Amino acid sequence: MFCRRYDERWYYTLMMSTGLTFGTISALYGFSHSIVTQEQYSFLVAVVLASAVILTLIAGIAFLPRHLLPEPEMAITTASQENG
């Protein structure tokens, strides 16, 4: 029932693998314990955010489960106007 289609599996995998929570917490831990400097911390957070955006774009473009999206309303209203 869940994730029957190949595209759907990759979509959810990419969406869950962004690592936002772990990446930002790790960077904050390093910064608060003086393991990394403020410049390194800023760079690490930027990389974590960029990787999340890139993976989300890839998931949305290549693996979006289109069969789960609702039908456009314009096509439904046009068809009902032609019939009625």
C-alpha positions in Angstrom: 0.0 0.0 0.0 2.7 2.5 1.0 5.5 3.4 -1.5 4.4 1.0 -4.2 5.8 3.0 -7.0 9.6 3.4 -7.6 9.4 7.2 -7.9 7.6 7.5 -4.6 10.3 5.6 -2.7 13.1 7.8 -4.0 11.0 11.0 -3.3 10.5 10.1 0.3 14.1 8.9 0.7 15.5 12.2 -0.7 13.1 14.3 1.4 14.1 12.5 4.6 17.8 12.5 4.0 18.4 16.2 4.0 20.0 16.0 7.5 18.9 19.4 8.6 18.5 18.5 12.3 21.7 16.5 12.6 23.8 18.9 10.6 22.8 22.0 12.4 23.0 20.5 15.9 26.5 19.1 15.0 27.6 22.5 13.8 26.2 24.2 16.9 27.9 21.7 19.2 31.2 22.3 17.4 30.8 26.1 17.7 29.7 26.1 21.3 32.7 23.9 22.4 35.2 26.0 20.4 35.9 23.2 17.9 35.0 25.4 15.0 35.2 29.1 14.6 32.3 31.4 13.8 33.3 31.5 10.1 33.4 27.7 10.0 30.1 27.4 11.8 28.4 29.8 9.3 29.9 27.8 6.4 28.7 24.5 7.9 25.2 25.8 8.4 25.1 27.2 4.9 26.3 23.9 3.4 23.6 21.9 5.4 20.9 24.3 4.2 22.1 24.2 0.6 22.2 20.4 0.6 18.6 20.3 1.9 17.5 22.7 -0.8 19.3 20.8 -3.6 17.9 17.4 -2.4 14.4 18.9 -2.2 14.7 20.3 -5.7 15.9 16.9 -7.1 13.1 15.1 -5.3 10.5 17.5 -6.6 11.7 17.5 -10.2 12.7 13.9 -10.8 10.7 11.8 -8.3 7.5 13.7 -7.4 4.7 11.2 -7.0 2.3 12.9 -9.5 -0.4 10.3 -9.1 -1.0 11.7 -5.6 -1.6 15.2 -6.8 -5.2 16.4 -7.2 -6.5 17.0 -10.7 -6.4 20.6 -11.9 -9.8 22.3 -11.4 -9.7 24.0 -14.8 -9.9 20.7 -16.6 -12.9 19.6 -14.4 -14.8 22.9 -14.9 -14.1 22.9 -18.7 -15.5 19.4 -19.0 -18.6 20.2 -17.0 -19.3 23.4 -19.1 -19.0 21.4 -22.3 -21.5 18.8 -21.0 -24.0 21.2 -19.6 
